[in-house]
């Protein structure tokens, strides 16, 4: 008899609908079809919690939307309203605020991630274009969406090669063009980069983490200088 897979997380976020090791499946209309030689009649399927195959804590797209639709509009905004010179500069503020709070609550860094950091990151990664796509190299594949999450990262976030022990996301490449899913996934991956940066630099700063995420080694890189300039512009408004 095989042993049951254990969920490695010990506490679920209060926004989560289902117990650890399960995910939410939204209510839906099911057309008549044949399954394993049995005819299934057309019916309405109620929303329910479904066990994850991995046994690990995993966010699926239905629950990503359930969380954002249920809680994000109730939050007091912490993010800057500065558009940073972009037409869509404020379009994703609520999603950024919400997912930064979610991952801060779950992963509890010594220095919480600032939502303005993510906003500036999106500005420098995709110019707030949710359909942005760029080739990131043979190993990484393509980078997609607002936070330019790569094909390789999708595999890691889904539990491939045990890059992450918990707090996974069930993703497909095309999901990354959805701003809600992209931001949820991108911030989760940024936290993984923070773990790697901490091991490398001993309690790395979030700026050092951004450099690792972007794949740059020098503070003098034009993209890092641009990031710092935009972030300082936002913070100068708070003085």
Secondary structure, 3 states (H helix, E strand, C coil): CCCCCCCCCCCCCCCCCCCCCEEEECCEEECCEEECCEEECCEEECCEEEECCCCCCEECHHHHHHHHHHHHHHCCCCCCCCCCCCCCCCCCHHHHHHHHHHHHHHHCCCCCCCHHHHHHHHHHHHCCCCCCEEECCCCCCEEECCCCEEHHHHHHHCCHHHCCCCCEECCCHHHHHCHHHHHHHHHHHHHHHHHHHHHHHCCCCHHHHHHHHHCCCCCCCHHHHHHHHHHHHHHHCCC
